């Protein structure tokens, strides 16, 4: 068998393998499932909780340097946060956690 013949056989074998993999690959069992209302509520609550916790952490940092975490001080910190640090935080919950005294 010539080199051209060997190359042609190898190409046919490769094509057969690729075709069989495509045909035999299992299809997705179903379409993507949309989140339930409970999952959406849980996600929103987690975002609120994370915002409040981040605000409280900032409050502790302000107190650690001997300042009072009032509205103005917290607003100044918020303005200086990077966009990546603000991402996912809700300002209203963050400022509440920062400026208001923590409650159990």
FENNORRA-V995458 format. One record per residue. N is the residue number from 1. RES is the residue in one small letter. PSI is psi as a letter, one per 40 degrees, with the letter a starting at -180 (* if undefined). D_FIRST is the distance of its C-alpha to the first C-alpha in Angstrom with 2 decimals. Layout:
n=N res=RES psi=PSI d_first=D_FIRST
n=N res=RES psi=PSI d_first=D_FIRST
This chain:
n=1 res=x psi=h d_first=0.00
n=2 res=x psi=i d_first=3.77
n=3 res=x psi=d d_first=6.71
n=4 res=x psi=d d_first=8.14
n=5 res=x psi=d d_first=6.00
n=6 res=x psi=d d_first=6.73
n=7 res=x psi=d d_first=10.14
n=8 res=x psi=d d_first=10.73
n=9 res=x psi=d d_first=10.27
n=10 res=x psi=d d_first=12.50
n=11 res=x psi=d d_first=14.89
n=12 res=x psi=d d_first=15.31
n=13 res=x psi=d d_first=16.03
n=14 res=x psi=d d_first=18.47
n=15 res=x psi=d d_first=20.12
n=16 res=x psi=d d_first=20.62
n=17 res=x psi=d d_first=22.19
n=18 res=x psi=d d_first=24.44
n=19 res=x psi=d d_first=25.49
n=20 res=x psi=d d_first=26.36
n=21 res=x psi=d d_first=28.36
n=22 res=x psi=d d_first=30.24
n=23 res=x psi=d d_first=31.03
n=24 res=x psi=e d_first=32.00
n=25 res=x psi=h d_first=33.97
n=26 res=x psi=h d_first=37.60
n=27 res=x psi=i d_first=39.84
n=28 res=x psi=h d_first=43.12
n=29 res=x psi=d d_first=45.72
n=30 res=x psi=i d_first=48.35
n=31 res=x psi=i d_first=49.56
n=32 res=x psi=i d_first=51.15
n=33 res=x psi=h d_first=54.58
n=34 res=x psi=i d_first=57.51
n=35 res=x psi=i d_first=59.97
n=36 res=x psi=i d_first=63.05
n=37 res=x psi=d d_first=66.51
n=38 res=x psi=d d_first=67.09
n=39 res=x psi=d d_first=64.07
n=40 res=x psi=d d_first=65.30
n=41 res=x psi=d d_first=68.80
n=42 res=x psi=d d_first=67.52
n=43 res=x psi=d d_first=65.49
n=44 res=x psi=d d_first=68.53
n=45 res=x psi=d d_first=70.76
n=46 res=x psi=d d_first=68.40
n=47 res=x psi=d d_first=68.53
n=48 res=x psi=d d_first=72.32
n=49 res=x psi=d d_first=72.55
n=50 res=x psi=d d_first=70.25
n=51 res=x psi=d d_first=72.37
n=52 res=x psi=d d_first=75.59
n=53 res=x psi=d d_first=74.23
n=54 res=x psi=d d_first=73.08
n=55 res=x psi=d d_first=76.55
n=56 res=x psi=d d_first=78.23
n=57 res=x psi=d d_first=76.08
n=58 res=x psi=d d_first=77.15
n=59 res=x psi=d d_first=80.76
n=60 res=x psi=d d_first=80.53
n=61 res=x psi=d d_first=79.10
n=62 res=x psi=d d_first=81.97
n=63 res=x psi=d d_first=84.50
n=64 res=x psi=d d_first=82.97
n=65 res=x psi=e d_first=83.90
n=66 res=x psi=e d_first=87.44
n=67 res=x psi=i d_first=87.31
n=68 res=x psi=h d_first=88.27
n=69 res=x psi=g d_first=85.40
n=70 res=x psi=a d_first=87.21
n=71 res=x psi=d d_first=85.83
n=72 res=x psi=d d_first=85.84
n=73 res=x psi=d d_first=84.12
n=74 res=x psi=d d_first=81.42
n=75 res=x psi=d d_first=80.94
n=76 res=x psi=d d_first=80.50
n=77 res=x psi=d d_first=77.82
n=78 res=x psi=d d_first=76.01
n=79 res=x psi=d d_first=76.06
n=80 res=x psi=e d_first=74.49
n=81 res=x psi=i d_first=71.65
n=82 res=x psi=i d_first=68.19
n=83 res=x psi=d d_first=66.54
n=84 res=x psi=d d_first=63.96
n=85 res=x psi=d d_first=66.89
n=86 res=x psi=d d_first=68.53
n=87 res=x psi=h d_first=65.38
n=88 res=x psi=e d_first=65.94
n=89 res=x psi=i d_first=69.64
n=90 res=x psi=h d_first=72.43
n=91 res=x psi=d d_first=75.19
n=92 res=x psi=d d_first=78.00
n=93 res=x psi=d d_first=77.02
n=94 res=x psi=d d_first=76.20
n=95 res=x psi=d d_first=79.57
n=96 res=x psi=d d_first=81.33
n=97 res=x psi=d d_first=79.77
n=98 res=x psi=d d_first=80.64
n=99 res=x psi=d d_first=84.15
n=100 res=x psi=i d_first=85.59
n=101 res=x psi=h d_first=86.70
n=102 res=x psi=i d_first=84.32
n=103 res=x psi=i d_first=85.45
n=104 res=x psi=* d_first=84.35
